[in-house]
C-alpha cells in the first residue's frame, strides 16, 4: 500500500503546479468578482477552489493512467489491485485537503487586504470560511466517490463521458434541492440560522464528513471489485 501511494505521489507532484495555478486564478477571479460582498466574497473563492480540486485530481490521475501504457505497466509491478485502488483514493483525498487548506489560508491573508481597501466586512469569521471550504471539499469528494468506479471499470475516456452526465444530473438535483421554495432548503436554513453558531456549523460539517466516509467505503469496495475483474 505504501509503495503504491508513493507511486501515486510521484505522479501528483507533476500535476500540482498546473492545478495550483488554475486554483489560484479561480480564487483571485471569484474573490475580486465578489469583492463588494466583503469577506463572504473570499469564502466564495475558497469554496470554489476546494470544490474543484477533488474532481480535477481524479480526472488528471485517470488521464495519466492512459498515457504511455502506464496502467498496464503498473499492473506488472508488485502492487495488488486493492493497493492501487486504496492509493488512488488516498492521494485524491490528501491533495484535495491540501488545496482546501491552501485556499483557506489565502482567504485569511486576504481579509486584512479587504479591510485596508475599505471594503466593509460582513462579520464572517475564519472558522466559517474554513467550514465553507471543508464542506465544499467534502461534497465534491462525494461526487468523486460516485464517479471513481466508472474510471476503474471503463477507463478514462468512456468514464469521462459517463461522469459528465452524472455530475450534470447531480448538479441539477442539488440546485432543485437547494431552491428557495424547497422545504429541505428551508429546514437547513432554520438549523444554521442567519448568524449560525460555530457548534452548529461544526456539527453540519461533521455530518457531511460521516456521509462522505460511508460513501468512500462503498465506492472503494466497488472499485476494487470491478478493477480486479477488469482485463488490462
CORMOLIN-V522621 format. One record per helix or strand of 3 or more residues. SS is the DSSP state (hx for helix, st for strand). FROM is the first residue (numbers start at 1). TO is the last residue. If there is no record, write none. Layout:
ss,from,to
SS,FROM,TO
SS,FROM,TO
//
This chain:
ss,from,to
hx,2,33
hx,35,37
hx,39,65
hx,67,76
hx,81,116
hx,126,154
hx,156,177
hx,183,192
hx,198,229
//
